[in-house]
Amino acid sequence: MTLTLLVLFLASIWAGTQNALAGGGSFITLPSLMLTGMDARAANITSCVALFPSQIVMGVTGRADAQSPPGLKFTTLLVISLVGGAIGAVVLLMTPPSVFARLVPWLVLFATVLFAWGSFFRKPPKPGEANHLSPWGEAVTQFCIAVYGGYFGGGIGLLMMASLTMAGLAVRNAGATKNVLAGVMNASAVAIFVFSPDVHWLQAAITAVGASIGGWAGAVMLRTVNEKLLKLGVVAIGLLLTVGLFWRA
């Protein structure tokens, strides 16, 4: 067990670094937590709780650049994210572990494809380009993302980057805004998950400490590491994890 927890700690450092540099850290924490003996649902819940502190730090750090798209109040987006995250968390807790175990390979595959699309194929909007999402469209989209985020969470950053830029935000502002909204939707999910017996607190604490160390290291390395190679690594890990989960299911 000691060796398994050491592996979890080292993997959590990797996950925190990965999140700071390119995203996709949950692809590391999910199988690492399952390695300690958890089922997929418990690992997903524990990972959400464990990674929450670093998400708060990211949101607070970039708060000055966060803003709402034209026609929407920022408080509206916050409320939508809060409610959607809570709904997703409740639905997850109502999902039997056996059912979630069958769903999770598809969820990881979806998140991997989404990450690959956002990293290598999606073109950022050009300055002055017309918006594709109305304020109502963005509100509905954000709610759906928040529900998905509370339920699973893989790829929510890319989904929000796509919707916020399509709603009229510049890429830099969209990045800061999605960090704040991710923290809010996960806050509502964590507030529900902390009462669940599926949270394995020892593993959550180890993951939180490791991810925090990794997040700091990633921030230091941000200007020297090849981001494209990191993103390719995330896609490769996601595909391997998908194959492994389908094989296990």
LOLOMI-718657 format. One record per residue (C-alpha): residue number from 1; residue in one letter; chain; x, y, z. Coordinates in steps of 0.1 Angstrom, whole numbers. Example, Ala and Ser with C-alpha at 12.3 -4.5 7.8 and 13.67 -1.06 7.14 Angstrom:
# residues 2
     i   aa   ch       X       Y       Z
     1    A    A     123     -45      78
     2    S    A     137     -11      71
//
This chain:
# residues 249
     i   aa   ch       X       Y       Z
     1    M    A       0       0       0
     2    T    A      29      24       8
     3    L    A      44      19     -26
     4    T    A      10      25     -42
     5    L    A       5      58     -23
     6    L    A      41      69     -34
     7    V    A      31      62     -70
     8    L    A      -1      83     -64
     9    F    A      20     112     -50
    10    L    A      44     112     -79
    11    A    A      16     109    -104
    12    S    A      -2     138     -87
    13    I    A      29     160     -90
    14    W    A      29     151    -127
    15    A    A      -9     159    -129
    16    G    A      -4     193    -113
    17    T    A      24     202    -136
    18    Q    A       4     190    -166
    19    N    A     -26     211    -156
    20    A    A      -4     242    -152
    21    L    A      13     237    -186
    22    A    A     -13     223    -209
    23    G    A     -43     208    -190
    24    G    A     -54     172    -188
    25    G    A     -42     165    -153
    26    S    A     -73     145    -145
    27    F    A     -62     119    -171
    28    I    A     -33     112    -146
    29    T    A     -52     113    -113
    30    L    A     -81      91    -124
    31    P    A     -61      59    -131
    32    S    A     -37      67    -103
    33    L    A     -65      68     -78
    34    M    A     -81      37     -93
    35    L    A     -47      20     -88
    36    T    A     -52      24     -50
    37    G    A     -83       2     -51
    38    M    A    -111      26     -58
    39    D    A    -138      21     -84
    40    A    A    -141      46    -112
    41    R    A    -168      67     -96
    42    A    A    -150      70     -62
    43    A    A    -118      79     -81
    44    N    A    -136     106    -101
    45    I    A    -152     121     -69
    46    T    A    -119     119     -50
    47    S    A    -100     135     -79
    48    C    A    -125     164     -80
    49    V    A    -121     171     -43
    50    A    A     -83     168     -44
    51    L    A     -77     191     -74
    52    F    A    -101     218     -62
    53    P    A     -76     238     -42
    54    S    A     -53     243     -72
    55    Q    A     -83     254     -93
    56    I    A     -92     281     -68
    57    V    A     -56     294     -69
    58    M    A     -58     295    -107
    59    G    A     -91     313    -107
    60    V    A     -80     339     -81
    61    T    A     -47     345     -98
    62    G    A     -63     355    -132
    63    R    A     -95     372    -117
    64    A    A     -85     406    -130
    65    D    A     -87     395    -166
    66    A    A    -120     376    -162
    67    Q    A    -151     392    -177
    68    S    A    -185     382    -191
    69    P    A    -193     381    -228
    70    P    A    -214     410    -243
    71    G    A    -250     409    -231
    72    L    A    -244     387    -200
    73    K    A    -236     397    -165
    74    F    A    -207     380    -148
    75    T    A    -228     371    -118
    76    T    A    -252     353    -141
    77    L    A    -224     331    -154
    78    L    A    -214     324    -118
    79    V    A    -249     314    -107
    80    I    A    -253     292    -138
    81    S    A    -220     275    -131
    82    L    A    -228     270     -94
    83    V    A    -262     255    -101
    84    G    A    -251     233    -130
    85    G    A    -221     220    -111
    86    A    A    -243     210     -82
    87    I    A    -268     192    -105
    88    G    A    -240     173    -122
    89    A    A    -226     162     -88
    90    V    A    -260     150     -76
    91    V    A    -265     130    -108
    92    L    A    -231     114    -103
    93    L    A    -239     104     -68
    94    M    A    -272      89     -80
    95    T    A    -253      69    -107
    96    P    A    -245      33     -95
    97    P    A    -208      26     -95
    98    S    A    -213      -3    -120
    99    V    A    -231      20    -144
   100    F    A    -204      48    -141
   101    A    A    -177      22    -147
   102    R    A    -193      14    -181
   103    L    A    -198      51    -188
   104    V    A    -163      63    -179
   105    P    A    -144      49    -209
   106    W    A    -168      69    -232
   107    L    A    -164     100    -211
   108    V    A    -126      97    -212
   109    L    A    -127      91    -250
   110    F    A    -150     122    -254
   111    A    A    -126     143    -232
   112    T    A     -96     131    -252
   113    V    A    -111     138    -286
   114    L    A    -122     172    -273
   115    F    A     -87     180    -260
   116    A    A     -72     170    -293
   117    W    A     -96     192    -312
   118    G    A     -91     222    -290
   119    S    A     -53     218    -290
   120    F    A     -45     210    -326
   121    F    A     -75     216    -349
   122    R    A     -97     245    -335
   123    K    A     -88     279    -349
   124    P    A     -89     308    -325
   125    P    A    -113     336    -335
   126    K    A     -98     365    -355
   127    P    A    -100     401    -342
   128    G    A    -134     416    -351
   129    E    A    -148     383    -361
   130    A    A    -186     381    -356
   131    N    A    -199     362    -326
   132    H    A    -215     329    -331
   133    L    A    -233     326    -297
   134    S    A    -259     350    -285
   135    P    A    -261     358    -247
   136    W    A    -289     333    -243
   137    G    A    -269     307    -263
   138    E    A    -239     312    -241
   139    A    A    -260     309    -209
   140    V    A    -275     276    -220
   141    T    A    -241     263    -232
   142    Q    A    -224     273    -199
   143    F    A    -252     255    -180
   144    C    A    -247     223    -200
   145    I    A    -209     225    -195
   146    A    A    -214     230    -157
   147    V    A    -236     200    -154
   148    Y    A    -210     179    -173
   149    G    A    -183     194    -152
   150    G    A    -200     184    -119
   151    Y    A    -205     149    -133
   152    F    A    -171     142    -149
   153    G    A    -152     173    -157
   154    G    A    -127     162    -183
   155    G    A    -123     188    -210
   156    I    A    -145     215    -194
   157    G    A    -117     241    -199
   158    L    A    -117     236    -237
   159    L    A    -154     236    -239
   160    M    A    -156     269    -220
   161    M    A    -128     284    -241
   162    A    A    -147     275    -273
   163    S    A    -180     289    -260
   164    L    A    -167     321    -244
   165    T    A    -146     331    -275
   166    M    A    -176     323    -297
   167    A    A    -197     346    -275
   168    G    A    -173     375    -280
   169    L    A    -145     373    -255
   170    A    A    -108     376    -264
   171    V    A     -87     345    -259
   172    R    A     -69     360    -229
   173    N    A    -101     370    -212
   174    A    A    -118     338    -220
   175    G    A     -89     319    -204
   176    A    A     -92     338    -172
   177    T    A    -130     336    -171
   178    K    A    -130     298    -176
   179    N    A    -106     294    -147
   180    V    A    -130     313    -124
   181    L    A    -161     295    -137
   182    A    A    -143     261    -134
   183    G    A    -135     269     -97
   184    V    A    -171     279     -91
   185    M    A    -188     249    -107
   186    N    A    -163     226     -89
   187    A    A    -169     244     -56
   188    S    A    -206     234     -57
   189    A    A    -197     198     -67
   190    V    A    -171     196     -39
   191    A    A    -196     210     -14
   192    I    A    -218     180     -21
   193    F    A    -190     154     -25
   194    V    A    -174     161       9
   195    F    A    -205     144      25
   196    S    A    -201     113       3
   197    P    A    -184      81      16
   198    D    A    -168      78     -18
   199    V    A    -142     104      -9
   200    H    A    -111      86       2
   201    W    A     -95     114      23
   202    L    A     -60     100      26
   203    Q    A     -56      96     -12
   204    A    A     -73     130     -17
   205    A    A     -48     147       7
   206    I    A     -18     130     -10
   207    T    A     -32     140     -45
   208    A    A     -39     176     -33
   209    V    A      -3     181     -20
   210    G    A      13     165     -50
   211    A    A      -8     185     -75
   212    S    A       0     217     -57
   213    I    A      37     210     -59
   214    G    A      33     201     -95
   215    G    A      13     233    -102
   216    W    A      41     254     -88
   217    A    A      67     235    -108
   218    G    A      45     239    -140
   219    A    A      43     276    -135
   220    V    A      81     278    -132
   221    M    A      85     257    -163
   222    L    A      58     274    -184
   223    R    A      82     294    -206
   224    T    A     107     266    -213
   225    V    A      87     235    -220
   226    N    A      74     226    -255
   227    E    A      36     229    -251
   228    K    A      28     210    -283
   229    L    A      47     179    -270
   230    L    A      29     182    -237
   231    K    A      -5     183    -254
   232    L    A       5     153    -276
   233    G    A      14     135    -244
   234    V    A     -21     143    -229
   235    V    A     -38     129    -260
   236    A    A     -16      97    -259
   237    I    A     -24      92    -222
   238    G    A     -61      98    -229
   239    L    A     -61      72    -257
   240    L    A     -42      46    -236
   241    L    A     -65      53    -206
   242    T    A     -96      48    -229
   243    V    A     -83      15    -242
   244    G    A     -74       3    -207
   245    L    A    -109      13    -193
   246    F    A    -127      -4    -222
   247    W    A    -106     -35    -217
   248    R    A    -113     -34    -179
   249    A    A    -150     -28    -185
//
